[in-house]
């Protein structure tokens, strides 16, 4: 269920966005990275890489039209 929770947060206001892997909250001066394919937010490329094994399920569902962007 965590995957869907983090997916839903990608459209949250900037002040409330959190990393899809470590749950780091975006703060002033820290620009979140995002998945080029679906827009999921990450605090770093390291977190994005660590999350890929689980995150690719969401990415593929979006690419296949099974989930809205």
C-alpha positions in Angstrom: 0.0 0.0 0.0 3.0 2.3 0.6 3.6 2.5 -3.2 0.1 3.9 -3.9 0.3 6.3 -1.0 3.6 7.8 -2.3 2.2 7.9 -5.8 -0.8 9.9 -4.7 1.5 12.4 -2.9 3.2 13.5 -6.1 0.5 16.2 -6.7 0.5 17.5 -3.2 1.4 21.2 -2.7 5.2 21.8 -2.7 5.3 22.4 1.0 3.9 19.0 1.7 5.8 16.8 -0.8 7.9 14.0 0.5 10.4 11.6 -0.9 8.8 8.5 -2.3 11.5 6.4 -0.6 12.7 7.9 2.6 9.8 10.2 3.3 12.0 13.3 3.6 9.9 16.4 3.5 10.8 19.0 1.0 12.1 22.2 2.6 13.2 25.6 1.5 16.4 25.4 -0.6 16.0 21.7 -1.3 14.7 21.0 -4.7 13.1 17.5 -5.0 14.0 15.4 -8.0 11.3 13.5 -9.8 10.9 10.4 -11.9 10.9 11.5 -15.6 8.4 8.9 -16.4 5.6 9.5 -13.8 6.6 12.4 -11.7 7.1 10.7 -8.3 9.2 13.0 -6.1 12.6 12.0 -4.5 15.0 13.9 -2.4 18.0 12.5 -4.3 19.0 10.2 -7.1 20.2 7.7 -4.4 16.7 7.4 -3.0 15.2 7.1 -6.6 17.6 4.2 -7.4 16.9 2.5 -4.1 13.1 2.7 -4.7 13.2 1.5 -8.4 12.6 -2.1 -7.6 9.2 -1.2 -6.1 8.5 2.0 -8.0 8.7 0.4 -11.4 5.4 -1.2 -10.7 3.7 2.2 -10.5 5.7 3.5 -13.5 4.7 0.6 -15.7 1.0 1.0 -14.6 1.1 4.6 -15.6 2.8 3.9 -18.9 0.2 1.2 -19.7 -2.6 3.6 -18.8 -3.8 1.6 -15.8 -3.3 4.5 -13.4 -3.9 8.2 -14.2 -1.0 10.6 -14.2 
